[in-house]
Amino acid sequence: MENLISIEKETLKESPIHNLDGRIKIIISLIIIVYAVSASDPLILFIMEAYLLLLLLFSRIPLSYTLKRLFLILPFGGFIALFQLFIKAGDIIWTGPLGVHVTMQGLLFGILLFAKITVSITAIILLSSTTTMQELTNSMRGIGIPHTFIMLLNLTVRYLFFFYDELERIKNAQKTRCFDIWNKNTEYSWRLKKIGETIAMIFLRAYEQGEKTYLSMLSRGYSQESQMYQKKSPLKRADILFMVLNISFIILLYYIQNFQL
């Protein structure tokens, strides 16, 4: 939750990227991710990664903050890329114990896959670090994302911090009763039981709050056909310029890759 708060703080900064329309940033991020997935040259992906890092610096997002978030997420996809070294058939370049071997084709594919994952994550970091969560949901509605999905996401964003406060109240109540999850003097099974009770209490409070919220929405005329109000905001010249420059850059990378092939 502290990471979410720090992300939200970064979105409140002032920069040309922060001031862009959220719809443009979502579309450009999706285009970059789609192109990164379809790219077949690690050098092209390296150029795109450098470009995204420059945009992050231009957005006044600290490099240390970017790398921290990147390294927190990379292991999930990096493990898949690392695993390719040992399962892809090809020319064996290293043989280890128990018949484990690394192939040249597996190494090249692993590097390519790792580069794709890195670029995709960096694009998401750029989007989430320059766009508030509320603006993201409004922008998704503006580009035609289904209403049900937007409603669920909007409620999640609105009550996420509320449930964090509820968790903090439960933890403070436990501290006043001298409960410490890391206290080795208490029995492990007892600590595990208390953690389970805490999780169950959070789910119960989430259910109760969901019921209250739903009933209050019904009392205000909410139904499945209800539409959320969205203020019309035409695209500015800076938004169109940013979109044109990014699409032109991706087209340039596409031709460079084809020229190399």
Secondary structure as the mmCIF struct_conf table of DSSP 4:
data_model
#
loop_
_struct_conf.conf_type_id
_struct_conf.id
_struct_conf.beg_label_comp_id
_struct_conf.beg_label_asym_id
_struct_conf.beg_label_seq_id
_struct_conf.end_label_comp_id
_struct_conf.end_label_asym_id
_struct_conf.end_label_seq_id
HELX_RH_AL_P HELX_RH_AL_P1 GLU A 2 THR A 11
TURN_TY1_P TURN_TY1_P1 LEU A 12 LEU A 12
BEND BEND1 LYS A 13 LYS A 13
BEND BEND2 SER A 15 SER A 15
TURN_TY1_P TURN_TY1_P2 PRO A 16 ASN A 19
BEND BEND3 LEU A 20 LEU A 20
HELX_RH_AL_P HELX_RH_AL_P2 GLY A 22 SER A 38
HELX_RH_AL_P HELX_RH_AL_P3 PRO A 42 PHE A 58
TURN_TY1_P TURN_TY1_P3 SER A 59 ARG A 60
HELX_RH_AL_P HELX_RH_AL_P4 LEU A 63 ILE A 87
BEND BEND4 LYS A 88 LYS A 88
BEND BEND5 GLY A 90 GLY A 90
STRN STRN1 ILE A 92 THR A 95
HELX_RH_3T_P HELX_RH_3T_P1 PRO A 97 GLY A 99
STRN STRN2 HIS A 101 THR A 103
HELX_RH_AL_P HELX_RH_AL_P5 MET A 104 THR A 130
BEND BEND6 THR A 131 THR A 131
HELX_RH_AL_P HELX_RH_AL_P6 MET A 133 GLY A 142
TURN_TY1_P TURN_TY1_P4 ILE A 143 GLY A 144
HELX_RH_AL_P HELX_RH_AL_P7 HIS A 147 THR A 176
TURN_TY1_P TURN_TY1_P5 ARG A 177 CYS A 178
TURN_TY1_P TURN_TY1_P6 ILE A 181 TRP A 182
TURN_TY1_P TURN_TY1_P7 LYS A 184 ASN A 185
BEND BEND7 THR A 186 THR A 186
HELX_RH_AL_P HELX_RH_AL_P8 TYR A 188 SER A 219
TURN_TY1_P TURN_TY1_P8 ARG A 220 GLY A 221
TURN_TY1_P TURN_TY1_P9 GLN A 224 GLU A 225
HELX_LH_PP_P HELX_LH_PP_P1 PRO A 234 LYS A 236
HELX_RH_AL_P HELX_RH_AL_P9 ARG A 237 GLN A 260
#
